[in-house]
Amino acid sequence: MSELKFTDLIAPVVVDQKTALRVTILGGGSFGTAMANTAARNGCDTIIWIRDELIAAEINTTHINQRYLPDYTLETSLRAESNLEKAVSDRDIILVAIPSHSFRDVLRQIKPFISAQAIVSLTKGVEAKTFSFMSDIIREELPEVSYGVLSGPNLAKEIMAGMPAGTVIASNSELVRYAVQQALHSALFRVFGSDDVHGVELGGALKNIYAVAMGMAAAYKVGENTKSMILTRALAEMSRFAVKLGANPLTFLGLSGVGDLFATCNSPLSRNYQIGFALGSGKTLEQATKELGQTAEGINTIVQVNARAKELDVYMPITAALYEVIFEGAPALNIAVSLMKNGHRSDVEFVLPHNEV
Amino acid sequence: MSELKFTDLIAPVVVDQKTALRVTILGGGSFGTAMANTAARNGCDTIIWIRDELIAAEINTTHINQRYLPDYTLETSLRAESNLEKAVSDRDIILVAIPSHSFRDVLRQIKPFISAQAIVSLTKGVEAKTFSFMSDIIREELPEVSYGVLSGPNLAKEIMAGMPAGTVIASNSELVRYAVQQALHSALFRVFGSDDVHGVELGGALKNIYAVAMGMAAAYKVGENTKSMILTRALAEMSRFAVKLGANPLTFLGLSGVGDLFATCNSPLSRNYQIGFALGSGKTLEQATKELGQTAEGINTIVQVNARAKELDVYMPITAALYEVIFEGAPALNIAVSLMKNGHRSDVEFVLPHNEV
């Protein structure tokens, strides 16, 4: 092992307090906390909003997020705040790291305090009832603001441990992209730009489907050939779906697409992978969920995307096969059948149309 | 585990002997043998050319390729032939599975016997002295023939074991694509089509570079965030290089691009990965090569691609950093530095140009 360490790469940050960006993170989960800590380390004037007054006070005293990141000491300059008005008013960027089911509600709460702040979603997923993406919710609830979404293969603990990582800020506003890069970019955390908002958030929203498929395949002890095919056919159907929503298929070549999918499919400890493994071993969804002790987000995503794909007439054979296996009693091997079906013969249909040989 | 097996998916092949494709595979390595066996199983009239008369005779008697695939019995209809003229004359498709350093020489030998046969390369890599791809060599040596290249994440042993796999046939000729799909496609081996010949062969030629980088990163015990970033930045520089040669960047979303890269980077037993690991642990190339007992192909590819990228003025920071680490004594951590450098800020530059924020 070489003598150098990753942390040797970090240059000291020189900050001009008068021009430091004022950044607020909404939500004290592990990823929100990791991004808050990154912004504070970068010299931003940083507030993390945590609803629970006691937890906010504890973080301000101990500089530890005991519940989500107990093993790491946070920057002492990072302030926790439980008053939403104080946290949000008179700031430059609001990073929203709130679970998808409460995302809209929190935006409604901050609406009275928003003037020129940019809003950036850190949340992956879709709103269950409406199948809205986070960018859609921002546009609907705060139609006047500049906004963006951040997505990529970003396990919070690895970022806190100082392992190199990258992410993507997608926004139509060059100013938003620039500000988020200023706030979060460091020698160990690289922030790439994109203007394909839907493409970037779809990667994070859809990937859990394929973690279930990968777990299911693992139960059959498949090799690298099969895993690679699942990964690429997953990319094919994700990008087909995304293009239907106006995204650019090339976005899936990047960190928020194949990068995040790779990390998700390579994480055998994730709930999605484990539930897939249980299903592939012949268990029912009920049995698998009971063993895991909780539902996996991928299962909900399968239900939603399968329905939406039918509405939009998008060919998504893996998602459809997963739905049939989980909810209609089809044998798990149908996933393999769906991979091998002859319907689409083009490798990348944006290169060669799939109705050609 | 469900009761069904992958092999249950195979439908019996009904063959009309009068119209069966006549397929010859040149080369008796593991992948050539696996493809020959697949064609024979599909009902093609199949010959595998093996230079060594004794080995050819042995295969015809025992139906086992003792050297490369000792654990599998081949289709009895597959014939081995050591006479090149007999093997090549009066056939429909010639699949060439000859190592890159002998590829040109074998094409020159078969030239007198070629009339209307299509030539398809199964070989990954570049010709060392000329930096020619296999499709370039075919065009140079046999300028009149229809040709194609086959590439994908195709470990021969997994194909022989009946695990689902997919590959890509790239050709400008629809007839060649169709014929190769007819010859090789089955319920367990799916053959996708593409017309981006250079894009497809570049995936297989360049991937070994990044297996070295992945092994080097593993020596630093990096997590999923970092591995995902290596994978996507690898795709970024591979597609940048390919586009310079006239390929379509979207090809890298498919099996021959990210699919093969994923399989290669996930194979810690490969020579390329292991030499990277040794280099990342502070060993010199000489020490690492000595321990492995042989050179890794990725090292040669790094030398060639680094030189070519400079000539073509293509930005390939991972390849350049590997070159500096291996041949110019730079610390292995430079790979991380190259990932984190601020030069290109766009996630996918074909979506957002890299000179924008």
Interface residues (C-beta under 8 A of the other chain):
Chain A: M1 S2 L4 K5 F6 D8 L9 G152 P153 N154 L155 E158 I159 A161 M163 P164 A165 G166 V168 E174 R177 Y178 Q181 H185 A187 L188 R190 V191 F192 G193 S194 D195 D196 G199 V200 A219 Y220 V222 G223 E224 N225 T226 K227 S228 M229 L231 T232 R233 L235 A236 S239 N248 P249 L250 T251 F252 L253 G254 L255 S256 V258 G259 D260 F262 A263 N266 S267 G280 S281 G282 P331 A332 L333 A336 V337 L339 M340 N342 R345 S346 D347 V348 F350 V351 L352 E356 V357
Chain B: M1 S2 L4 K5 F6 D8 L9 G152 P153 N154 L155 E158 I159 A161 M163 P164 A165 G166 V168 E174 R177 Y178 Q181 H185 A187 L188 R190 V191 F192 G193 S194 D195 D196 G199 V200 A219 Y220 V222 G223 E224 N225 T226 K227 S228 M229 L231 T232 R233 L235 A236 S239 N248 P249 L250 T251 F252 L253 G254 L255 S256 V258 G259 D260 F262 A263 N266 S267 G280 S281 G282 P331 A332 L333 A336 V337 L339 M340 N342 R345 S346 D347 V348 F350 V351 L352 E356 V357
